[in-house]
Amino acid sequence: MHLVIPTWLWCATIALYLGLFALDLVVVARRPRVPSTRECLLWLAFYISVAVGFGVVLWATAGHEIGVQFFAGWVTEYSLSVDNLFVFILIMGRFFVPRALQQAVLMYGIVIALVLRAIFISVGAAVIAQFSWVFYLFGAFLVYTAVKLATHGEDLDEEYHESALIRALGRHLHTTQEFHGTKIRVTTAGIRVWTPMLVVLLALGTTDLLFALDSIPAIFGLTQIAYVVFAANVFALLGLRQLYFILGGLLERLVYLSIGLSVVLGFIGIKLVLEAMHTNSLPFINGGQPLAVPVPSTLLSLTVIVVVLGITAVASLRASAGDTPAAAGPGDGHRAGPDGRQELQG
């Protein structure tokens, strides 16, 4: 579906997002601490309400199909963001981030993620506009990711492995052993040095870049409108910080999350391939004519996504009903001791 988004609407929407992020930044910067569960629930309810309100307005003004595309994309990106929290918790523990600083680290990491995803969305939209056959690649990649997640998802979540970039920084950067609040550079004994905060932020940013490799193709399988893709991604990132502290040890109870996400990604991947077959002509298939294959509607896609994730959540909570989540909370950051620098260097 071709939809021209006026410049003023883009500007107004971006202004709304920047205002919400600025509000979150002010709250975090004012007093770095571990937020209470009540505070997180109120903020999360606020962000969800804003997202739902945005979707309703979009539905009423742009039409039924666009509204359904937004909600399908938002739910999908949000569920993938929950899976990301597993790795975020591991990164916090790996670098011994003090719990009082974790929400600030998450906020800055989310800003980095927003910039990276905006770049991915722009590139993806441009590629799709020029080469619609790229849907074959996106679909095949999502199906591959789904199979990998279903067969090795739990193993992949057990341990965070630093990238080559992070290991190189740990070896060559002159860093302190202790965190100095949210500062990334300080003066110690008259020498300017980096703090572990820099490496943690880079670890979060590079990790989210890897996650974007499946989340961006996934949402392009639900809508090809860059505006809707961008909106769904941003609203999925809003409230992620609060969700991190609310879930905490409860994430360990979502034992079937990898299975549920693999079904969602596999479904979207197959949908992408069917759309490509329906709209593209291949010289070696059907005499060079597009195939009359059925393509799931966006409403059906939204229904499948919600039902699968709902069943996943209920089944996970039932299976882990006897388990007690760790009381320490997410990524219980211990203070880096004498071995802190060695931990940073990997």
N, C-alpha and C positions, 0 to 999 in steps of 0.2 A: 504494500500500500504506500502510495506516494503522498506525503504530507509535508507542506511547506510551513516551517515554524518561523513566525516573524521575529525579527531581531529584538524587538522590545520584550517579547516573551522570554527569549533566551536570557536577556539582561536581567529581567525581573526575577527569573528563577534562580540564576546564579547569585543575585543579590540576597535572595531568601536563604540560600545555602550558606553563603558567607556569613550572614547574620547569625544563623544557628551555630555554626562552627565558632564564630567569635564569642558567642555567649558561653559555649562550652569551654573555650580557652580561658575566658575570664574567670569562670568558676574554678578551673583547675589551678591557674596561676595564682589566684588569690590566697589559697591555703592548701598546698600539697598535702594530702593525707589519704587514709583509707576511707572511702565513702561508706556510709551506713547502707544497709539493705533497703531501708525505707526511702532514703534519698535516691538510690539507684532505680527503684521501682517507679517513683514519681517521674523522674527524668525519662525513663524508658516509655512509660505510658504517654508522656507528652510527645516524644518523637514518633511513636506509633500513631498517635492521634493526628499529628501533622501529616504523616505519610498517607494515612487513610483519607484525610480531608483533601489532600492534594490529588489523590487518585479519583475521588468523587468529582471534584471540580473538572479534572481532565476528562473524565467520562462524560460529564454533562455538556462540556464545551466542544470537545473534539470527536465525541461519538463513542458508541458502545465498544467497538473493536479496539480503539486506542486505550480505553480505560481498562479493558481486560488484559491487554498486552502489558500495561504498566503493573497491574497487580500480580500477574504471572511472573514477570521479571523481578519484581521486588521480593516476592516470596522465595523465588529460586536463589537470588543473590543473598538474601538474609540467611537462608539455610546453609549456603556455602560459607558464609561468614562465621556461622557457629562452628563449623568444622575447623576454620582457621584458628579459632580460639585455643584449640588443643596445642597447636604449635606455638602460639603466643605465650601460653603458660610455660611451655618447655624453655623458651628463650629467656623468660624472666628468671626461671630457676637456674638456667645454665650460666647466666651472668650475674647471679646473686643480686638482682635489683631489689632494693629495700621496698617493702610493701607501700610505704608512704609516697614513694615516687612512681609507683606503677601506673596510676591513672594519668600522670603527666606524660610518661613514656608512651602510653597507648594513644593519647591525644595527638602527639606529634607524629606517631607512626601512622595514624589514620589520615592526617593531612598529607603525608608522603604518599600513602596509598591512593588518595583522591587524585593527586597530580599524575601519578603513574597510570591510573585507570583512564583518566581523561585523554592521555596520549594514546593508549591502546584503543579506546573507543574511536578517536579521530582516525587513526590508521585503519582500523577495521572497517569503518563506514566507507572510507575512500576506496579500499580494496574491493569491498562488496559492490560498490557502485560501478567499478570498472570491470570486475571479473566475477560474475555471479557464480561461476563454477567453483569458486573457493568454498562454497557450501559443502561440496564433497569432502574437502580437506577438513573443514570444521567438524562435520558430522563424524568422519572416521576417527578424528582425534578424540572427540567426546566419547565415542563407543570404546575406544582403547582405554581412555581414562576411567570409564565406568568399570570395565573388566578389571583393570589394575586395582581400583579402589575396593572392589568387591572381594578380590582375592588376597590383597596385601594391605588393605586399609589400616587394620589394627597394628600391623607391624610397623607401618610408616609413621604412626602416631606415637610409638613408644619412645622414640629418641629423636632429638633435633640434631642434625648434622650440619655443621657450619660450611658455608660456601668457601670457595678458594679465595674470594675477595676478603671475607671476614678473617680467615686464617692469616692471610698476608698482612692485613692491618694489625692483627694481634702481634705478629712477629716484628714489624718494622716501626709501628707508632710508639712514641714515648708516652705512655699513659700512666695515670696514677692508679694506686691500688684501691682507693676509696672513691665513692660517689661524692660529688660536691653539689648537692641539690640537683637542680635541672641543668646546671651549667655543663657545657661540653668542652670548655677550655678554661684553665685556671693557671695562676702563677704560684709555683711552689719553690721555695728557696731561691727566688729570683729567676726561675726558669719557667717559660710558658710550656705547659704540657696539656695533653688531651685527657679527658676523663672517660671512664667506661661508658658514659652515656652516649658518646658518639658511635661506638661499636654496636651498642644495643639498638640504636635507631637505624643504623645501616642494616643490621640483621633483620629487623622488622620490615624495612622497606624492600630488601631483596627477596624476602620470603613472600611478601604480598605480590611481588612481581611474578613469582612462580604460580601463585594461586590465580592470578589474572589470566594465565594461559588457558585455564579451563572455564573460569567464570564468564569471561567476555564472550567467547564463542557460544557458551550456553545461552546467554541472554539474546544474542543475535539469532539464535534458533527460535526465539519467541517473538521478536520484533526486529525489523531492520531500520527503524526510525532512530537516528542517533540521539535525538532529544529524549525519547522514552528510555533508551538504554542508559544514558547519563543520569536521568532522574532516578531510575530504579537503583543504580549503583550507589548514588549518594545517599539516598534514604536507607539503604542497607548498611552503610557505614555509620550513619547517625545512630547513636544509642549503642554502638558496639562496645564502647568503653564501659557503660553501665552494665551491659549484658555480661561482660567479662567478670565483674565482681558479683553479680547476682548468681550466675551459674556456679562459678568456682569449682568445688569438688563434685558438683552435680554433673559436670560434663562427663565424668567417668561412668555415670549411670546410663548415658546414651550409648549403650553397647552396640546397638544396631544402626547407628547413624551412618556409618560408612556404607552399609548395605542400602539404606534408603536413598542416600545421595547417588550411589551408583545406578540405581533404578531410574532416578530422575535424569541424570546425565545421559544414560543410555537411551531413554525415551526421546530426549531432545536431540541427541545425535542421529537417531533413526529418522526423526521428523525433518531434520536438516537435509539428509540424503534424499528423502522422498520429495521435498520441495525442489531440490536441485534436479531430480529426474523429471519433475513435473514442468519445470520452466526452462531447462537447458536442452539443447539438441546435441547429441553425440553421434558422430558419423557412423560408428560401428554398432549402434543400437537403434532399432525401430526405423531403419532407413533414414537416420538423421533427424527424426521428428521427436519432440518431447513425448514422454510416456504419460498416458492417462492413469496415473497412480493416485490413490486416495491420500490426502494430506490431512493430518489431524488439525482441527480448528484451534484457535487460541483459547477458546472457552474450554474445550476438551483438555487441552494442555494444562490449563490452570486447575481443572478438576483433578486430573491425574496427579499433579504435583502436590496439591493440598492433601489428597487422600493418602498418597504414599508417605508423605512426611508425618501425617497424623498417625497412621498405623505404626510407623517407625518409632515415634515418641512413646505411644502407649505400650507397645511391645517391649521397648527398652526399659521403661520404668517398671513394668511388671517383672521382667527378668531380673532386674537388679533391686527389687523391693527389699530384699534382706540385707543389702549392702549399706554401710554407713559411710557417707562422704567424709573426706578428710576435713577436720575442723580448721585447719590452718589457713584455708582459703587458697585462691588461685596464685600460683607462682610464688609461694611463700619465700620472699626475698631475704636471704640471710646476708648479714654484713660480711663483706669480703675481708678475710683475714690475711695473714702473711702470704697465703697461697693465692690471693686474689689475682695478682698479675699473671701467674702461671695459668690460672683458669681462663683468663682473657686471651692468652696467647694460644690456647688449645694445644 
